[in-house]
């Protein structure tokens, strides 16, 4: 990819996500960035989020329980989504890479990776 032109808005999105562990939505990011960039559009936020995801700098977490969320932590990790409050939480757990072996038993192709999303009710909603 060619050198990417510097963007203060894009850098602000990266910085904002790097400091967060609550996996904010695009709307949350937009509202926060408007404090420093009053004329920023929601479309600009979405375009930059898509670009950052395409570059592997952030992760988009898609869920059937509400809006997409964004994560600045690109290291392999799993998430828990609360089906009641829709909060997305990093799930600290032992390595589950053996799941690739289990999946490979009934699959003739090559499994190179996986994404594990867990669902239920968080401790606050219980």
Residue, then its C-alpha position, 0 to 999 in steps of 0.5 A: x500500500x502506498x504511503x498513507x497521508x497523515x490525518x489528525x482525525x485518524x490518529x485521534x481515533x487510534x489514540x482513543x481506541x488504544x486507551x479504551x478497553x470497553x470496545x466503543x461503537x462508532x457513535x461513541x468514538x464520533x461523540x468523543x472526537x467532536x470535542x476536539x474536531x467539532x466539524x468532523x462527520x460521522x462518515x469520516x469516523x466510519x471511513x477511518x475505522x474501516x481503513x484502520x481495520x483494513x490495515x490491521x491496526x484495529x479490530x471490528x467486533x460484529x455482534x447481533x446484539x447491537x452496533x459494531x464495536x471497535x478494539x485497539x488491541x489487535x493481539x489474539x484474544x476472545x470476547x464476551x458479549x452480554x445479551x442483556x446490556x450488550x457490553x463487550x468484554x475482553x475474556x481472559x482465558x487459557x489458550x484454546x488453540x486446540x479448537x482448530x484441531x477439533x474443527x479440522x477433524x471434519x474439514x478437508x481444508x486448512x484452518x489457519x485461524x479462528x475467532x471465538x465470541x462468547x455470549x451470555x449475561x455479564x456479572x452486572x446483569x445477573 
